[in-house]
């Protein structure tokens, strides 16, 4: 249970960074910002694994937070394109 809470807190931070970088008003609350960060982390992880595999036995990719923000930016961009 604590893992899920920690994942949501990190998701909020990643989502806030992505919303700060992306121009425009996104109009989402704290919960949706956390979901954005979590989905961005999944997307960023897939993008990172396309270019390089993490070291054997490593649970996360070394560039995790950076790729999480990039993944969140991709998700935010797609959502904005679908709304227009």
PyMOL Python script that loads the backbone (N, CA, C, O; Angstrom):
from pymol import cmd

cmd.read_pdbstr("""\
ATOM      1  N   UNK A   1       0.816  -1.192   0.000  1.00  0.00           N
ATOM      2  CA  UNK A   1       0.000   0.000   0.000  1.00  0.00           C
ATOM      3  C   UNK A   1       0.862   1.260   0.000  1.00  0.00           C
ATOM      4  O   UNK A   1       0.552   2.232  -0.689  1.00  0.00           O
ATOM      5  N   UNK A   2       1.938   1.239   0.771  1.00  0.00           N
ATOM      6  CA  UNK A   2       2.819   2.394   0.832  1.00  0.00           C
ATOM      7  C   UNK A   2       3.464   2.665  -0.527  1.00  0.00           C
ATOM      8  O   UNK A   2       3.740   3.812  -0.876  1.00  0.00           O
ATOM      9  N   UNK A   3       3.703   1.588  -1.295  1.00  0.00           N
ATOM     10  CA  UNK A   3       4.274   1.746  -2.628  1.00  0.00           C
ATOM     11  C   UNK A   3       3.338   2.544  -3.532  1.00  0.00           C
ATOM     12  O   UNK A   3       3.796   3.385  -4.306  1.00  0.00           O
ATOM     13  N   UNK A   4       2.046   2.293  -3.443  1.00  0.00           N
ATOM     14  CA  UNK A   4       1.077   3.020  -4.264  1.00  0.00           C
ATOM     15  C   UNK A   4       1.011   4.495  -3.882  1.00  0.00           C
ATOM     16  O   UNK A   4       0.889   5.364  -4.746  1.00  0.00           O
ATOM     17  N   UNK A   5       1.091   4.769  -2.586  1.00  0.00           N
ATOM     18  CA  UNK A   5       1.077   6.161  -2.133  1.00  0.00           C
ATOM     19  C   UNK A   5       2.326   6.886  -2.631  1.00  0.00           C
ATOM     20  O   UNK A   5       2.241   8.013  -3.119  1.00  0.00           O
ATOM     21  N   UNK A   6       3.485   6.239  -2.507  1.00  0.00           N
ATOM     22  CA  UNK A   6       4.732   6.837  -2.967  1.00  0.00           C
ATOM     23  C   UNK A   6       4.684   7.067  -4.484  1.00  0.00           C
ATOM     24  O   UNK A   6       5.130   8.107  -4.969  1.00  0.00           O
ATOM     25  N   UNK A   7       4.143   6.093  -5.231  1.00  0.00           N
ATOM     26  CA  UNK A   7       4.040   6.221  -6.682  1.00  0.00           C
ATOM     27  C   UNK A   7       3.151   7.421  -7.040  1.00  0.00           C
ATOM     28  O   UNK A   7       3.457   8.149  -7.984  1.00  0.00           O
ATOM     29  N   UNK A   8       2.065   7.633  -6.303  1.00  0.00           N
ATOM     30  CA  UNK A   8       1.175   8.754  -6.587  1.00  0.00           C
ATOM     31  C   UNK A   8       1.841  10.085  -6.257  1.00  0.00           C
ATOM     32  O   UNK A   8       1.661  11.062  -6.984  1.00  0.00           O
ATOM     33  N   UNK A   9       2.607  10.134  -5.168  1.00  0.00           N
ATOM     34  CA  UNK A   9       3.305  11.374  -4.803  1.00  0.00           C
ATOM     35  C   UNK A   9       4.332  11.738  -5.876  1.00  0.00           C
ATOM     36  O   UNK A   9       4.419  12.894  -6.289  1.00  0.00           O
ATOM     37  N   UNK A  10       5.105  10.752  -6.322  1.00  0.00           N
ATOM     38  CA  UNK A  10       6.078  11.009  -7.398  1.00  0.00           C
ATOM     39  C   UNK A  10       5.344  11.380  -8.676  1.00  0.00           C
ATOM     40  O   UNK A  10       5.810  12.239  -9.425  1.00  0.00           O
ATOM     41  N   UNK A  11       4.202  10.749  -8.940  1.00  0.00           N
ATOM     42  CA  UNK A  11       3.390  11.091 -10.100  1.00  0.00           C
ATOM     43  C   UNK A  11       2.918  12.531 -10.069  1.00  0.00           C
ATOM     44  O   UNK A  11       2.887  13.198 -11.103  1.00  0.00           O
ATOM     45  N   UNK A  12       2.549  13.017  -8.890  1.00  0.00           N
ATOM     46  CA  UNK A  12       2.130  14.418  -8.762  1.00  0.00           C
ATOM     47  C   UNK A  12       3.290  15.344  -9.103  1.00  0.00           C
ATOM     48  O   UNK A  12       3.109  16.332  -9.814  1.00  0.00           O
ATOM     49  N   UNK A  13       4.484  15.028  -8.597  1.00  0.00           N
ATOM     50  CA  UNK A  13       5.655  15.871  -8.877  1.00  0.00           C
ATOM     51  C   UNK A  13       5.971  15.867 -10.371  1.00  0.00           C
ATOM     52  O   UNK A  13       6.200  16.923 -10.962  1.00  0.00           O
ATOM     53  N   UNK A  14       5.985  14.682 -10.981  1.00  0.00           N
ATOM     54  CA  UNK A  14       6.271  14.580 -12.416  1.00  0.00           C
ATOM     55  C   UNK A  14       5.191  15.305 -13.224  1.00  0.00           C
ATOM     56  O   UNK A  14       5.508  16.023 -14.172  1.00  0.00           O
ATOM     57  N   UNK A  15       3.933  15.125 -12.858  1.00  0.00           N
ATOM     58  CA  UNK A  15       2.836  15.802 -13.552  1.00  0.00           C
ATOM     59  C   UNK A  15       2.920  17.313 -13.432  1.00  0.00           C
ATOM     60  O   UNK A  15       2.661  18.031 -14.398  1.00  0.00           O
ATOM     61  N   UNK A  16       3.285  17.805 -12.241  1.00  0.00           N
ATOM     62  CA  UNK A  16       3.434  19.246 -12.063  1.00  0.00           C
ATOM     63  C   UNK A  16       4.566  19.806 -12.913  1.00  0.00           C
ATOM     64  O   UNK A  16       4.434  20.885 -13.491  1.00  0.00           O
ATOM     65  N   UNK A  17       5.673  19.084 -12.991  1.00  0.00           N
ATOM     66  CA  UNK A  17       6.797  19.533 -13.834  1.00  0.00           C
ATOM     67  C   UNK A  17       6.368  19.569 -15.296  1.00  0.00           C
ATOM     68  O   UNK A  17       6.667  20.528 -16.008  1.00  0.00           O
ATOM     69  N   UNK A  18       5.672  18.533 -15.745  1.00  0.00           N
ATOM     70  CA  UNK A  18       5.219  18.489 -17.143  1.00  0.00           C
ATOM     71  C   UNK A  18       4.232  19.607 -17.433  1.00  0.00           C
ATOM     72  O   UNK A  18       4.303  20.233 -18.490  1.00  0.00           O
ATOM     73  N   UNK A  19       3.306  19.870 -16.504  1.00  0.00           N
ATOM     74  CA  UNK A  19       2.346  20.947 -16.718  1.00  0.00           C
ATOM     75  C   UNK A  19       3.019  22.307 -16.699  1.00  0.00           C
ATOM     76  O   UNK A  19       2.572  23.227 -17.384  1.00  0.00           O
ATOM     77  N   UNK A  20       4.081  22.448 -15.931  1.00  0.00           N
ATOM     78  CA  UNK A  20       4.836  23.703 -15.876  1.00  0.00           C
ATOM     79  C   UNK A  20       5.577  23.945 -17.194  1.00  0.00           C
ATOM     80  O   UNK A  20       5.672  25.083 -17.653  1.00  0.00           O
ATOM     81  N   UNK A  21       6.100  22.879 -17.797  1.00  0.00           N
ATOM     82  CA  UNK A  21       6.855  23.002 -19.050  1.00  0.00           C
ATOM     83  C   UNK A  21       5.921  23.237 -20.236  1.00  0.00           C
ATOM     84  O   UNK A  21       6.220  24.060 -21.101  1.00  0.00           O
ATOM     85  N   UNK A  22       4.796  22.523 -20.286  1.00  0.00           N
ATOM     86  CA  UNK A  22       3.873  22.595 -21.421  1.00  0.00           C
ATOM     87  C   UNK A  22       3.083  23.898 -21.372  1.00  0.00           C
ATOM     88  O   UNK A  22       2.440  24.186 -20.363  1.00  0.00           O
ATOM     89  N   UNK A  23       3.117  24.692 -22.443  1.00  0.00           N
ATOM     90  CA  UNK A  23       2.363  25.955 -22.439  1.00  0.00           C
ATOM     91  C   UNK A  23       0.856  25.713 -22.522  1.00  0.00           C
ATOM     92  O   UNK A  23       0.399  24.693 -23.039  1.00  0.00           O
ATOM     93  N   UNK A  24       0.117  26.657 -22.011  1.00  0.00           N
ATOM     94  CA  UNK A  24      -1.337  26.580 -22.077  1.00  0.00           C
ATOM     95  C   UNK A  24      -1.946  26.138 -20.758  1.00  0.00           C
ATOM     96  O   UNK A  24      -1.251  25.649 -19.867  1.00  0.00           O
ATOM     97  N   UNK A  25      -3.246  26.316 -20.649  1.00  0.00           N
ATOM     98  CA  UNK A  25      -3.973  25.912 -19.449  1.00  0.00           C
ATOM     99  C   UNK A  25      -4.485  24.490 -19.637  1.00  0.00           C
ATOM    100  O   UNK A  25      -5.208  24.208 -20.593  1.00  0.00           O
ATOM    101  N   UNK A  26      -4.112  23.595 -18.728  1.00  0.00           N
ATOM    102  CA  UNK A  26      -4.540  22.204 -18.853  1.00  0.00           C
ATOM    103  C   UNK A  26      -5.853  21.938 -18.134  1.00  0.00           C
ATOM    104  O   UNK A  26      -6.582  21.024 -18.518  1.00  0.00           O
ATOM    105  N   UNK A  27      -6.174  22.703 -17.111  1.00  0.00           N
ATOM    106  CA  UNK A  27      -7.450  22.563 -16.418  1.00  0.00           C
ATOM    107  C   UNK A  27      -7.646  21.206 -15.759  1.00  0.00           C
ATOM    108  O   UNK A  27      -8.702  20.595 -15.922  1.00  0.00           O
ATOM    109  N   UNK A  28      -6.657  20.721 -15.021  1.00  0.00           N
ATOM    110  CA  UNK A  28      -6.815  19.452 -14.316  1.00  0.00           C
ATOM    111  C   UNK A  28      -6.417  19.649 -12.859  1.00  0.00           C
ATOM    112  O   UNK A  28      -5.553  20.464 -12.536  1.00  0.00           O
ATOM    113  N   UNK A  29      -7.057  18.896 -12.004  1.00  0.00           N
ATOM    114  CA  UNK A  29      -6.796  19.014 -10.574  1.00  0.00           C
ATOM    115  C   UNK A  29      -5.595  18.185 -10.136  1.00  0.00           C
ATOM    116  O   UNK A  29      -4.843  17.662 -10.959  1.00  0.00           O
ATOM    117  N   UNK A  30      -5.435  18.081  -8.833  1.00  0.00           N
ATOM    118  CA  UNK A  30      -4.300  17.370  -8.261  1.00  0.00           C
ATOM    119  C   UNK A  30      -4.355  15.877  -8.573  1.00  0.00           C
ATOM    120  O   UNK A  30      -3.327  15.269  -8.871  1.00  0.00           O
ATOM    121  N   UNK A  31      -5.539  15.285  -8.509  1.00  0.00           N
ATOM    122  CA  UNK A  31      -5.676  13.858  -8.804  1.00  0.00           C
ATOM    123  C   UNK A  31      -5.284  13.550 -10.241  1.00  0.00           C
ATOM    124  O   UNK A  31      -4.520  12.617 -10.489  1.00  0.00           O
ATOM    125  N   UNK A  32      -5.796  14.320 -11.185  1.00  0.00           N
ATOM    126  CA  UNK A  32      -5.473  14.090 -12.600  1.00  0.00           C
ATOM    127  C   UNK A  32      -4.007  14.395 -12.886  1.00  0.00           C
ATOM    128  O   UNK A  32      -3.415  13.771 -13.766  1.00  0.00           O
ATOM    129  N   UNK A  33      -3.412  15.331 -12.168  1.00  0.00           N
ATOM    130  CA  UNK A  33      -1.987  15.609 -12.320  1.00  0.00           C
ATOM    131  C   UNK A  33      -1.174  14.398 -11.875  1.00  0.00           C
ATOM    132  O   UNK A  33      -0.178  14.054 -12.512  1.00  0.00           O
ATOM    133  N   UNK A  34      -1.590  13.751 -10.789  1.00  0.00           N
ATOM    134  CA  UNK A  34      -0.920  12.531 -10.341  1.00  0.00           C
ATOM    135  C   UNK A  34      -1.059  11.404 -11.347  1.00  0.00           C
ATOM    136  O   UNK A  34      -0.099  10.680 -11.615  1.00  0.00           O
ATOM    137  N   UNK A  35      -2.256  11.255 -11.905  1.00  0.00           N
ATOM    138  CA  UNK A  35      -2.478  10.232 -12.935  1.00  0.00           C
ATOM    139  C   UNK A  35      -1.617  10.531 -14.160  1.00  0.00           C
ATOM    140  O   UNK A  35      -1.034   9.619 -14.748  1.00  0.00           O
ATOM    141  N   UNK A  36      -1.538  11.805 -14.546  1.00  0.00           N
ATOM    142  CA  UNK A  36      -0.686  12.214 -15.664  1.00  0.00           C
ATOM    143  C   UNK A  36       0.760  11.803 -15.413  1.00  0.00           C
ATOM    144  O   UNK A  36       1.419  11.280 -16.311  1.00  0.00           O
ATOM    145  N   UNK A  37       1.255  12.032 -14.209  1.00  0.00           N
ATOM    146  CA  UNK A  37       2.628  11.668 -13.879  1.00  0.00           C
ATOM    147  C   UNK A  37       2.860  10.171 -13.908  1.00  0.00           C
ATOM    148  O   UNK A  37       3.904   9.720 -14.379  1.00  0.00           O
ATOM    149  N   UNK A  38       1.905   9.389 -13.414  1.00  0.00           N
ATOM    150  CA  UNK A  38       2.042   7.935 -13.409  1.00  0.00           C
ATOM    151  C   UNK A  38       2.022   7.392 -14.837  1.00  0.00           C
ATOM    152  O   UNK A  38       2.863   6.570 -15.200  1.00  0.00           O
ATOM    153  N   UNK A  39       1.072   7.845 -15.642  1.00  0.00           N
ATOM    154  CA  UNK A  39       1.011   7.406 -17.041  1.00  0.00           C
ATOM    155  C   UNK A  39       2.256   7.878 -17.796  1.00  0.00           C
ATOM    156  O   UNK A  39       2.789   7.154 -18.636  1.00  0.00           O
ATOM    157  N   UNK A  40       2.714   9.092 -17.493  1.00  0.00           N
ATOM    158  CA  UNK A  40       3.937   9.597 -18.110  1.00  0.00           C
ATOM    159  C   UNK A  40       5.146   8.759 -17.760  1.00  0.00           C
ATOM    160  O   UNK A  40       6.033   8.576 -18.594  1.00  0.00           O
ATOM    161  N   UNK A  41       5.200   8.246 -16.538  1.00  0.00           N
ATOM    162  CA  UNK A  41       6.307   7.380 -16.140  1.00  0.00           C
ATOM    163  C   UNK A  41       6.289   6.069 -16.922  1.00  0.00           C
ATOM    164  O   UNK A  41       7.341   5.558 -17.309  1.00  0.00           O
ATOM    165  N   UNK A  42       5.100   5.529 -17.153  1.00  0.00           N
ATOM    166  CA  UNK A  42       4.990   4.295 -17.943  1.00  0.00           C
ATOM    167  C   UNK A  42       5.418   4.555 -19.387  1.00  0.00           C
ATOM    168  O   UNK A  42       6.200   3.791 -19.953  1.00  0.00           O
ATOM    169  N   UNK A  43       4.905   5.630 -19.979  1.00  0.00           N
ATOM    170  CA  UNK A  43       5.262   5.979 -21.366  1.00  0.00           C
ATOM    171  C   UNK A  43       6.756   6.274 -21.465  1.00  0.00           C
ATOM    172  O   UNK A  43       7.420   5.811 -22.393  1.00  0.00           O
ATOM    173  N   UNK A  44       7.286   7.040 -20.517  1.00  0.00           N
ATOM    174  CA  UNK A  44       8.711   7.355 -20.518  1.00  0.00           C
ATOM    175  C   UNK A  44       9.575   6.118 -20.363  1.00  0.00           C
ATOM    176  O   UNK A  44      10.645   6.030 -20.966  1.00  0.00           O
ATOM    177  N   UNK A  45       9.124   5.156 -19.559  1.00  0.00           N
ATOM    178  CA  UNK A  45       9.853   3.901 -19.408  1.00  0.00           C
ATOM    179  C   UNK A  45       9.914   3.116 -20.696  1.00  0.00           C
ATOM    180  O   UNK A  45      10.952   2.547 -21.032  1.00  0.00           O
ATOM    181  N   UNK A  46       8.802   3.079 -21.428  1.00  0.00           N
ATOM    182  CA  UNK A  46       8.796   2.400 -22.724  1.00  0.00           C
ATOM    183  C   UNK A  46       9.714   3.103 -23.725  1.00  0.00           C
ATOM    184  O   UNK A  46      10.431   2.447 -24.480  1.00  0.00           O
ATOM    185  N   UNK A  47       9.690   4.420 -23.728  1.00  0.00           N
ATOM    186  CA  UNK A  47      10.569   5.172 -24.632  1.00  0.00           C
ATOM    187  C   UNK A  47      12.034   4.903 -24.288  1.00  0.00           C
ATOM    188  O   UNK A  47      12.850   4.697 -25.185  1.00  0.00           O
ATOM    189  N   UNK A  48      12.372   4.903 -23.003  1.00  0.00           N
ATOM    190  CA  UNK A  48      13.754   4.658 -22.579  1.00  0.00           C
ATOM    191  C   UNK A  48      14.210   3.257 -22.959  1.00  0.00           C
ATOM    192  O   UNK A  48      15.357   3.069 -23.362  1.00  0.00           O
ATOM    193  N   UNK A  49      13.335   2.281 -22.838  1.00  0.00           N
ATOM    194  CA  UNK A  49      13.698   0.901 -23.174  1.00  0.00           C
ATOM    195  C   UNK A  49      13.857   0.696 -24.675  1.00  0.00           C
ATOM    196  O   UNK A  49      14.506  -0.260 -25.102  1.00  0.00           O
ATOM    197  N   UNK A  50      13.274   1.580 -25.480  1.00  0.00           N
ATOM    198  CA  UNK A  50      13.483   1.489 -26.929  1.00  0.00           C
ATOM    199  C   UNK A  50      14.930   1.803 -27.298  1.00  0.00           C
ATOM    200  O   UNK A  50      15.479   1.217 -28.232  1.00  0.00           O
ATOM    201  N   UNK A  51      15.542   2.724 -26.567  1.00  0.00           N
ATOM    202  CA  UNK A  51      16.884   3.171 -26.898  1.00  0.00           C
ATOM    203  C   UNK A  51      17.979   2.393 -26.173  1.00  0.00           C
ATOM    204  O   UNK A  51      19.045   2.148 -26.739  1.00  0.00           O
ATOM    205  N   UNK A  52      17.724   2.006 -24.931  1.00  0.00           N
ATOM    206  CA  UNK A  52      18.726   1.228 -24.201  1.00  0.00           C
ATOM    207  C   UNK A  52      18.050   0.427 -23.105  1.00  0.00           C
ATOM    208  O   UNK A  52      17.075   0.868 -22.497  1.00  0.00           O
ATOM    209  N   UNK A  53      18.583  -0.743 -22.868  1.00  0.00           N
ATOM    210  CA  UNK A  53      18.051  -1.602 -21.807  1.00  0.00           C
ATOM    211  C   UNK A  53      18.700  -1.213 -20.485  1.00  0.00           C
ATOM    212  O   UNK A  53      19.882  -0.872 -20.455  1.00  0.00           O
ATOM    213  N   UNK A  54      17.938  -1.261 -19.384  1.00  0.00           N
ATOM    214  CA  UNK A  54      18.539  -0.966 -18.085  1.00  0.00           C
ATOM    215  C   UNK A  54      19.506  -2.080 -17.690  1.00  0.00           C
ATOM    216  O   UNK A  54      19.418  -3.184 -18.226  1.00  0.00           O
ATOM    217  N   UNK A  55      20.423  -1.811 -16.766  1.00  0.00           N
ATOM    218  CA  UNK A  55      21.346  -2.849 -16.312  1.00  0.00           C
ATOM    219  C   UNK A  55      20.592  -4.067 -15.765  1.00  0.00           C
ATOM    220  O   UNK A  55      19.491  -3.933 -15.231  1.00  0.00           O
ATOM    221  N   UNK A  56      21.180  -5.226 -15.898  1.00  0.00           N
ATOM    222  CA  UNK A  56      20.563  -6.479 -15.443  1.00  0.00           C
ATOM    223  C   UNK A  56      20.245  -6.410 -13.949  1.00  0.00           C
ATOM    224  O   UNK A  56      21.106  -6.065 -13.140  1.00  0.00           O
ATOM    225  N   UNK A  57      19.017  -6.736 -13.595  1.00  0.00           N
ATOM    226  CA  UNK A  57      18.588  -6.738 -12.201  1.00  0.00           C
ATOM    227  C   UNK A  57      18.137  -5.386 -11.687  1.00  0.00           C
ATOM    228  O   UNK A  57      17.714  -5.284 -10.535  1.00  0.00           O
ATOM    229  N   UNK A  58      18.213  -4.351 -12.498  1.00  0.00           N
ATOM    230  CA  UNK A  58      17.798  -3.014 -12.078  1.00  0.00           C
ATOM    231  C   UNK A  58      16.282  -2.885 -12.238  1.00  0.00           C
ATOM    232  O   UNK A  58      15.760  -3.162 -13.318  1.00  0.00           O
ATOM    233  N   UNK A  59      15.568  -2.474 -11.197  1.00  0.00           N
ATOM    234  CA  UNK A  59      14.111  -2.371 -11.317  1.00  0.00           C
ATOM    235  C   UNK A  59      13.648  -1.159 -12.123  1.00  0.00           C
ATOM    236  O   UNK A  59      12.538  -1.156 -12.655  1.00  0.00           O
ATOM    237  N   UNK A  60      14.495  -0.130 -12.215  1.00  0.00           N
ATOM    238  CA  UNK A  60      14.124   1.083 -12.956  1.00  0.00           C
ATOM    239  C   UNK A  60      15.255   1.470 -13.890  1.00  0.00           C
ATOM    240  O   UNK A  60      16.398   1.048 -13.714  1.00  0.00           O
ATOM    241  N   UNK A  61      14.923   2.272 -14.881  1.00  0.00           N
ATOM    242  CA  UNK A  61      15.924   2.780 -15.812  1.00  0.00           C
ATOM    243  C   UNK A  61      16.674   3.925 -15.133  1.00  0.00           C
ATOM    244  O   UNK A  61      16.060   4.691 -14.391  1.00  0.00           O
ATOM    245  N   UNK A  62      17.981   4.067 -15.362  1.00  0.00           N
ATOM    246  CA  UNK A  62      18.751   5.127 -14.699  1.00  0.00           C
ATOM    247  C   UNK A  62      18.253   6.546 -14.957  1.00  0.00           C
ATOM    248  O   UNK A  62      18.427   7.412 -14.099  1.00  0.00           O
ATOM    249  N   UNK A  63      17.648   6.806 -16.094  1.00  0.00           N
ATOM    250  CA  UNK A  63      17.160   8.155 -16.397  1.00  0.00           C
ATOM    251  C   UNK A  63      15.657   8.260 -16.114  1.00  0.00           C
ATOM    252  O   UNK A  63      14.929   8.939 -16.837  1.00  0.00           O
ATOM    253  N   UNK A  64      15.210   7.594 -15.077  1.00  0.00           N
ATOM    254  CA  UNK A  64      13.785   7.448 -14.784  1.00  0.00           C
ATOM    255  C   UNK A  64      13.009   8.734 -14.678  1.00  0.00           C
ATOM    256  O   UNK A  64      11.992   8.880 -15.357  1.00  0.00           O
ATOM    257  N   UNK A  65      13.438   9.680 -13.857  1.00  0.00           N
ATOM    258  CA  UNK A  65      12.641  10.892 -13.629  1.00  0.00           C
ATOM    259  C   UNK A  65      12.607  11.764 -14.876  1.00  0.00           C
ATOM    260  O   UNK A  65      11.588  12.388 -15.170  1.00  0.00           O
ATOM    261  N   UNK A  66      13.713  11.809 -15.611  1.00  0.00           N
ATOM    262  CA  UNK A  66      13.758  12.612 -16.839  1.00  0.00           C
ATOM    263  C   UNK A  66      12.818  12.025 -17.881  1.00  0.00           C
ATOM    264  O   UNK A  66      12.049  12.750 -18.512  1.00  0.00           O
ATOM    265  N   UNK A  67      12.882  10.713 -18.058  1.00  0.00           N
ATOM    266  CA  UNK A  67      12.004  10.078 -19.039  1.00  0.00           C
ATOM    267  C   UNK A  67      10.547  10.103 -18.580  1.00  0.00           C
ATOM    268  O   UNK A  67       9.640  10.115 -19.413  1.00  0.00           O
ATOM    269  N   UNK A  68      10.312  10.110 -17.277  1.00  0.00           N
ATOM    270  CA  UNK A  68       8.944  10.232 -16.779  1.00  0.00           C
ATOM    271  C   UNK A  68       8.351  11.584 -17.160  1.00  0.00           C
ATOM    272  O   UNK A  68       7.194  11.670 -17.573  1.00  0.00           O
ATOM    273  N   UNK A  69       9.148  12.632 -17.018  1.00  0.00           N
ATOM    274  CA  UNK A  69       8.677  13.972 -17.402  1.00  0.00           C
ATOM    275  C   UNK A  69       8.453  14.036 -18.907  1.00  0.00           C
ATOM    276  O   UNK A  69       7.454  14.595 -19.359  1.00  0.00           O
ATOM    277  N   UNK A  70       9.366  13.473 -19.686  1.00  0.00           N
ATOM    278  CA  UNK A  70       9.195  13.462 -21.144  1.00  0.00           C
ATOM    279  C   UNK A  70       7.948  12.665 -21.525  1.00  0.00           C
ATOM    280  O   UNK A  70       7.182  13.088 -22.391  1.00  0.00           O
ATOM    281  N   UNK A  71       7.743  11.525 -20.887  1.00  0.00           N
ATOM    282  CA  UNK A  71       6.542  10.732 -21.141  1.00  0.00           C
ATOM    283  C   UNK A  71       5.273  11.487 -20.773  1.00  0.00           C
ATOM    284  O   UNK A  71       4.278  11.418 -21.493  1.00  0.00           O
ATOM    285  N   UNK A  72       5.303  12.213 -19.650  1.00  0.00           N
ATOM    286  CA  UNK A  72       4.147  13.011 -19.241  1.00  0.00           C
ATOM    287  C   UNK A  72       3.890  14.136 -20.238  1.00  0.00           C
ATOM    288  O   UNK A  72       2.738  14.471 -20.516  1.00  0.00           O
ATOM    289  N   UNK A  73       4.961  14.722 -20.777  1.00  0.00           N
ATOM    290  CA  UNK A  73       4.789  15.764 -21.798  1.00  0.00           C
ATOM    291  C   UNK A  73       4.155  15.181 -23.058  1.00  0.00           C
ATOM    292  O   UNK A  73       3.305  15.824 -23.675  1.00  0.00           O
ATOM    293  N   UNK A  74       4.554  13.985 -23.443  1.00  0.00           N
ATOM    294  CA  UNK A  74       3.960  13.325 -24.617  1.00  0.00           C
ATOM    295  C   UNK A  74       2.472  13.068 -24.370  1.00  0.00           C
ATOM    296  O   UNK A  74       1.642  13.345 -25.236  1.00  0.00           O
ATOM    297  N   UNK A  75       2.137  12.543 -23.196  1.00  0.00           N
ATOM    298  CA  UNK A  75       0.736  12.270 -22.874  1.00  0.00           C
ATOM    299  C   UNK A  75      -0.072  13.568 -22.838  1.00  0.00           C
ATOM    300  O   UNK A  75      -1.193  13.613 -23.344  1.00  0.00           O
ATOM    301  N   UNK A  76       0.483  14.605 -22.255  1.00  0.00           N
ATOM    302  CA  UNK A  76      -0.200  15.897 -22.182  1.00  0.00           C
ATOM    303  C   UNK A  76      -0.416  16.479 -23.573  1.00  0.00           C
ATOM    304  O   UNK A  76      -1.474  17.045 -23.848  1.00  0.00           O
ATOM    305  N   UNK A  77       0.564  16.347 -24.444  1.00  0.00           N
ATOM    306  CA  UNK A  77       0.441  16.829 -25.816  1.00  0.00           C
ATOM    307  C   UNK A  77      -0.667  16.066 -26.553  1.00  0.00           C
ATOM    308  O   UNK A  77      -1.480  16.674 -27.249  1.00  0.00           O
ATOM    309  N   UNK A  78      -0.698  14.732 -26.401  1.00  0.00           N
ATOM    310  CA  UNK A  78      -1.724  13.924 -27.061  1.00  0.00           C
ATOM    311  C   UNK A  78      -3.111  14.314 -26.560  1.00  0.00           C
ATOM    312  O   UNK A  78      -4.045  14.426 -27.354  1.00  0.00           O
ATOM    313  N   UNK A  79      -3.255  14.520 -25.260  1.00  0.00           N
ATOM    314  CA  UNK A  79      -4.551  14.916 -24.703  1.00  0.00           C
ATOM    315  C   UNK A  79      -4.969  16.265 -25.262  1.00  0.00           C
ATOM    316  O   UNK A  79      -6.138  16.452 -25.600  1.00  0.00           O
ATOM    317  N   UNK A  80      -4.033  17.217 -25.368  1.00  0.00           N
ATOM    318  CA  UNK A  80      -4.376  18.524 -25.922  1.00  0.00           C
ATOM    319  C   UNK A  80      -4.769  18.423 -27.390  1.00  0.00           C
ATOM    320  O   UNK A  80      -5.670  19.135 -27.835  1.00  0.00           O
ATOM    321  N   UNK A  81      -4.109  17.549 -28.151  1.00  0.00           N
ATOM    322  CA  UNK A  81      -4.466  17.378 -29.562  1.00  0.00           C
ATOM    323  C   UNK A  81      -5.842  16.743 -29.723  1.00  0.00           C
ATOM    324  O   UNK A  81      -6.575  17.075 -30.654  1.00  0.00           O
ATOM    325  N   UNK A  82      -6.195  15.829 -28.816  1.00  0.00           N
ATOM    326  CA  UNK A  82      -7.502  15.175 -28.901  1.00  0.00           C
ATOM    327  C   UNK A  82      -8.629  16.117 -28.484  1.00  0.00           C
ATOM    328  O   UNK A  82      -9.765  15.937 -28.922  1.00  0.00           O
ATOM    329  N   UNK A  83      -8.344  17.107 -27.658  1.00  0.00           N
ATOM    330  CA  UNK A  83      -9.375  18.039 -27.208  1.00  0.00           C
ATOM    331  C   UNK A  83      -9.678  19.108 -28.255  1.00  0.00           C
ATOM    332  O   UNK A  83     -10.729  19.745 -28.178  1.00  0.00           O
ATOM    333  N   UNK A  84      -8.821  19.321 -29.200  1.00  0.00           N
ATOM    334  CA  UNK A  84      -9.034  20.383 -30.194  1.00  0.00           C
ATOM    335  C   UNK A  84      -9.712  19.855 -31.394  1.00  0.00           C
ATOM    336  O   UNK A  84      -9.973  20.604 -32.335  1.00  0.00           O
TER     337      UNK A  84
END
""", "prot")
cmd.dss("prot")
cmd.show_as("cartoon", "prot")
cmd.util.cbc("prot")
cmd.orient("prot")
